[in-house]
Amino acid sequence: MPPHDTAAGVQTGWYRRHAWPVRLLHWVNVLAFIVLLMSGLQIFNAHPALNWGKSSYNGRPPILHMAARMDAQGNPKGVTRILGHEFDTTGVLGLSAGMDGLPVQRGFPAWITLPGGQWLAMARRWHFFFAWVLVINGLAYLAYTLASRHLMRDLTPTRTDWRSIGRSIKDHLLLRHARGEAARRYNILQKLAYLGVIFVLFPLLILMGWAMSPGLDSLVPGWIDVFGGRQSARTLHFLVAWALVAFVFIHVFEVIVSGFWNNLRSMLTGRYRIAADEDKHA
Amino acid sequence: MPSQGNGRRQFLLRALAAGGTLLLSGCDQLSRSGWFTRMLDSAEKLTFGAQRLLLPRKAMAQEFTAADLSPDFRSNGTSNPADPLYQALASNQFADYRLQVGGLVAQPRTYSLDDLKALPSRTQITRHDCVEGWSAIGKWKGVPLSRVLEQVQPHPSARYVVFYCADPMDDVGTRYYESIDMEDAWHAQTLLAYELNDVPLPIKNGAPIRVRVERQLGYKMAKYVMQIALVDRLDTIAGGKGGYWEDQGYEWYAGI
């Protein structure tokens, strides 16, 4: 969203919000992330437990574990155990309908895993191909955002932004959205969310993926102990992936409530329509 | 511009619906189509190439201390080969076990368990990473494969070391096998292990000999090794992918 791109001006109400590289890289990222999440959950299902430490068998129980077992009446149920607390998650976690519709023991259900049925080898092939797509796409984005000054110009918070943080939180909670000139710029919460995703969550996700590779672990033996060891890295990989899912939900929610078609159009064609500047609260 | 807007909206809705359908039902079909899986497979070569480029030839897998040992080293896959010949060997504490090493070598040899134990040994506490996602730490003692290779003298055309195992994997006589390339074969931590946690290797963990290839996943580390062959190609062996699990679709390079 280049503020200097004033060709359209406020009079016509249109401006070019996203440059084509950002649009392209955004949608490639969407595709790669969806595939990585779903294939990742299939991989998780091969051992639906999370541990903290250098190995899975270190004398401490898993911090999360999904399983199926019989209840008192002899009916199978899905059970999820988190930090010692047990939850009945029948139908979703631990026990859910398999590809043939019959209940089967599995971590995450078939509708959210790729492939649907238990197939670890194929999930790994999807996962590692799209991991390369995600990393190359991310590097292309970094190169673009630095070279075009998109990062400095549009994403780096200004002093004014920081001062507006209280009001921005209130605006978000009240679902009030910027209009007019203010709609051309990302607000402070938006900037922080994007920077957090781009420079914290995705890099951590990728690094924790690498930490699970026995090959890359030998690059500097012991480097993964910085993150608590190999099984801790697997746990972090899982948690960061869900943190990104949480971001996606908030992101899509904001896209919907702040003008779904306008936002979607701007990420597809670049064109964004600015509402008349009659409301100054910004 | 309401009319234009409606047209676009319809188009976008259709595109979203098509995308969703493709994602939910199409992916499983893609997993079974030749061109698509070949495309996915290209990542394996990329990963293998990148890791070999990045990692020094002699880069060592992390070694741990006794404090990190897993209380019980988990058995996975075969825990007791259902094979009469193997059972006969086991009943005699593997006194009659003979490891044949041949193929593209100048000096094919046969080793008893005592022959292997007489060679210089290496002891290492390493983490075993299973493809399923779990890991366990164990203390391994064995003869470095490089010591055996020095004795049998691989032919320059040898590119892979193939391990043939005793454990039957199905009812039609398929047995476990695995392969590694010469770089991993000569690596200091690549062992023919005969001890785990200071006792003779238990049957559930691959007695009398299992391979340790510490920079790769567990399925590369064949148990119940009976025969070793140096070869120049893998596509003429069994399913042609270089290992039992590779023939089922897993990657040959399991450094990831």
Interface residues (C-beta under 8 A of the other chain):
Chain A: I34 V35 M38 I43 F44 A46 H47 A49 N51 K54 S55 S56 Y57 N58 G59 W111 L114 P115 G116 G117 W119 L120 A121 M122 R124 R125 W126 F128 F129 A131 W132 M212 S213 P214 G215 L216 D217 S218 L219 P221 G222 I224 R230 Q231 R234 W261 L264 R265 L268
Chain B: G5 R8 R9 L12 L23 L24 C27 D28 S31 T37 M39 L40 D41 S42 A43 E44 L46 T47 Q51 L54 L55 A59 M60 A61 Q62 E63 F64 D68 S70 P71 D72 F73 R74 R127 D129 C130 V131 E132 G133 W134 S135 A136 I137 E214 R215 Q216 L217 W245 Q248 G249 Y250 E251 A254 G255 I256
